[in-house]
Structure formats: structure tokens, C-alpha cells
């Protein structure tokens, strides 16, 4: 049985909350591995679109037909 635990990063979390969870991940992983950790900060922020979201959604739905 695996002793690994899941840490969930939820939408709407503050940067301080994410940093605290990331610190837990780093501390646990540092004991087990020397592999570099993923930079989760690259995923923080707001998506910037160059076109209307409804147009994108419709185009994606049209691909199913």
C-alpha cells in the first residue's frame, strides 16, 4: 500500500495558500527524491484569449460533428 498523500490545489486559492501547500510538497519530496520539482507558478493567473470564448467553444463543438 502506498503512503503517498494527495495535495489538492483548488481554484481561488491565494498565493500564500498555494505557497504553504507547495512548501509541504517540497519538504516531502526532498526527502524522497533529487528530481527537480515542477514550477506550479507558471499555471497561476488568468487565461488571456485572443478571441471570444463562445467562438472557441462553438469551434470545438463543431469538431465533434
C-alpha positions, 0 to 999 in steps of 0.5 A: 500500500502506498503512503503517498498523500494527495495535495489538492490545489483548488481554484481561488486559492491565494498565493500564500495558500498555494505557497504553504501547500507547495512548501509541504510538497517540497519538504516531502519530496526532498526527502524522497527524491533529487528530481527537480520539482515542477514550477506550479507558478507558471499555471497561476493567473488568468487565461488571456484569449485572443478571441471570444470564448463562445467562438472557441467553444462553438469551434470545438463543438463543431469538431465533434460533428 
